[in-house]
Amino acid sequence: MNSTIARGALPQEVINFSLDQVNGTPIYRQIIQQIEYAILSGRIKSGDKLPTIRSLAVDLKTNPNTIARAYDELVIRGILETQVGSGTYISDKKPVMEDDSLNRKIKEVLGRFVQDMRDLGVENRELIKLIELFFRENQEVKK
Protein backbone atom coordinates (compact mmCIF):
# COMPACT_ATOMS: atom_id res chain seq x y z
CA MET A 1 0.00 0.00 0.00
CA ASN A 2 1.47 3.30 -1.04
CA SER A 3 0.43 6.94 -0.89
CA THR A 4 2.17 10.26 -1.25
CA ILE A 5 2.52 13.64 0.45
CA ALA A 6 2.72 16.59 -1.90
CA ARG A 7 4.73 19.62 -0.88
CA GLY A 8 2.57 22.75 -0.67
CA ALA A 9 3.64 24.69 -3.76
CA LEU A 10 5.73 21.89 -5.29
CA PRO A 11 3.36 19.00 -6.10
CA GLN A 12 6.09 17.15 -8.03
CA GLU A 13 7.97 16.46 -4.78
CA VAL A 14 6.41 13.66 -2.78
CA ILE A 15 7.14 10.96 -0.25
CA ASN A 16 5.67 7.49 -0.51
CA PHE A 17 4.00 5.72 2.37
CA SER A 18 4.67 2.02 2.23
CA LEU A 19 2.92 -0.13 4.80
CA ASP A 20 3.97 -3.63 5.77
CA GLN A 21 1.04 -5.59 7.18
CA VAL A 22 3.18 -8.53 8.35
CA ASN A 23 6.25 -7.01 10.04
CA GLY A 24 4.59 -6.71 13.45
CA THR A 25 4.81 -2.91 13.70
CA PRO A 26 1.35 -1.33 14.08
CA ILE A 27 0.23 0.61 11.00
CA TYR A 28 -0.10 3.90 12.91
CA ARG A 29 3.53 3.49 14.10
CA GLN A 30 4.72 2.88 10.53
CA ILE A 31 3.00 6.09 9.42
CA ILE A 32 4.58 8.04 12.29
CA GLN A 33 8.04 6.65 11.50
CA GLN A 34 7.76 7.43 7.79
CA ILE A 35 6.68 11.01 8.47
CA GLU A 36 9.56 11.44 10.94
CA TYR A 37 12.13 9.97 8.52
CA ALA A 38 10.83 12.20 5.73
CA ILE A 39 11.22 15.27 7.96
CA LEU A 40 14.70 14.28 9.17
CA SER A 41 15.87 13.59 5.61
CA GLY A 42 14.50 16.92 4.36
CA ARG A 43 12.02 15.35 1.94
CA ILE A 44 9.22 17.21 3.70
CA LYS A 45 9.71 20.49 5.49
CA SER A 46 8.05 22.85 7.91
CA GLY A 47 4.83 24.18 6.40
CA ASP A 48 4.23 21.22 4.07
CA LYS A 49 0.63 20.05 4.10
CA LEU A 50 -0.21 16.42 4.77
CA PRO A 51 -3.10 14.64 3.07
CA THR A 52 -6.40 14.60 4.92
CA ILE A 53 -7.03 11.69 7.23
CA ARG A 54 -9.82 10.45 5.00
CA SER A 55 -7.87 10.67 1.73
CA LEU A 56 -4.80 8.96 3.19
CA ALA A 57 -6.97 6.21 4.69
CA VAL A 58 -8.53 5.59 1.28
CA ASP A 59 -5.13 5.61 -0.48
CA LEU A 60 -3.61 3.21 2.05
CA LYS A 61 -6.77 1.10 2.34
CA THR A 62 -6.75 1.43 6.11
CA ASN A 63 -9.12 2.67 8.78
CA PRO A 64 -9.31 6.48 9.15
CA ASN A 65 -8.93 6.01 12.94
CA THR A 66 -5.46 4.56 12.29
CA ILE A 67 -4.39 7.66 10.38
CA ALA A 68 -6.00 9.91 13.00
CA ARG A 69 -4.08 8.11 15.76
CA ALA A 70 -0.76 8.67 13.95
CA TYR A 71 -1.52 12.34 13.26
CA ASP A 72 -2.77 12.90 16.82
CA GLU A 73 0.40 11.47 18.35
CA LEU A 74 2.54 13.70 16.12
CA VAL A 75 0.41 16.73 17.04
CA ILE A 76 0.84 15.97 20.76
CA ARG A 77 4.62 15.74 20.24
CA GLY A 78 4.58 19.06 18.34
CA ILE A 79 5.75 17.57 15.03
CA LEU A 80 2.47 18.38 13.26
CA GLU A 81 0.09 21.32 13.55
CA THR A 82 -3.61 21.16 12.76
CA GLN A 83 -5.37 24.24 11.42
CA VAL A 84 -9.15 23.87 11.59
CA GLY A 85 -10.65 24.11 8.13
CA SER A 86 -7.23 24.20 6.46
CA GLY A 87 -5.49 20.91 7.20
CA THR A 88 -2.52 19.31 8.93
CA TYR A 89 0.96 20.73 8.42
CA ILE A 90 4.55 19.94 9.37
CA SER A 91 5.61 22.17 12.27
CA ASP A 92 9.01 23.76 12.90
CA LYS A 93 9.84 21.15 15.54
CA LYS A 94 12.11 18.33 14.37
CA PRO A 95 11.47 14.78 15.57
CA VAL A 96 14.07 13.31 17.88
CA MET A 97 15.28 9.99 16.56
CA GLU A 98 16.96 7.66 18.99
CA ASP A 99 20.21 6.27 17.60
CA ASP A 100 19.01 2.69 18.09
CA SER A 101 15.79 3.34 16.19
CA LEU A 102 17.57 5.09 13.33
CA ASN A 103 20.29 2.42 13.10
CA ARG A 104 17.67 -0.33 13.17
CA LYS A 105 15.74 1.35 10.34
CA ILE A 106 18.91 1.86 8.28
CA LYS A 107 19.82 -1.83 8.68
CA GLU A 108 16.29 -2.87 7.76
CA VAL A 109 16.21 -0.75 4.59
CA LEU A 110 19.74 -1.75 3.61
CA GLY A 111 18.95 -5.42 4.21
CA ARG A 112 15.91 -5.27 1.91
CA PHE A 113 17.93 -3.44 -0.75
CA VAL A 114 20.78 -5.96 -0.68
CA GLN A 115 18.32 -8.86 -0.78
CA ASP A 116 16.50 -7.28 -3.75
CA MET A 117 19.82 -6.95 -5.58
CA ARG A 118 20.70 -10.59 -4.83
CA ASP A 119 17.28 -11.63 -6.13
CA LEU A 120 18.17 -9.80 -9.36
CA GLY A 121 21.43 -11.75 -9.54
CA VAL A 122 23.72 -8.85 -8.65
CA GLU A 123 26.94 -9.98 -6.91
CA ASN A 124 28.37 -7.99 -3.97
CA ARG A 125 31.32 -6.53 -5.93
CA GLU A 126 29.05 -5.54 -8.81
CA LEU A 127 26.61 -3.96 -6.35
CA ILE A 128 29.38 -1.81 -4.84
CA LYS A 129 30.41 -0.66 -8.33
CA LEU A 130 26.79 0.15 -9.21
CA ILE A 131 26.36 2.21 -6.04
CA GLU A 132 29.59 4.14 -6.68
CA LEU A 133 28.53 4.81 -10.28
CA PHE A 134 25.09 5.94 -9.09
CA PHE A 135 26.61 8.48 -6.69
CA ARG A 136 29.09 9.77 -9.28
CA GLU A 137 26.32 10.28 -11.83
CA ASN A 138 24.05 11.99 -9.33
CA GLN A 139 26.80 14.32 -8.09
CA GLU A 140 27.36 15.49 -11.67
CA VAL A 141 23.66 16.24 -12.02
CA LYS A 142 23.65 18.41 -8.86
CA LYS A 143 26.59 20.58 -10.02
Salt bridges, closest charged atoms under 4 A:
GLU13 OE1 - ARG7 NH1 2.56
GLU36 OE2 - ARG77 NH2 1.86
ASP48 OD2 - ARG7 NE 2.87
GLU73 OE2 - ARG29 NH2 2.87
GLU73 OE2 - ARG77 NH1 3.27
GLU108 OE2 - LYS105 NZ 3.49
GLU108 OE2 - ARG112 NH1 2.81
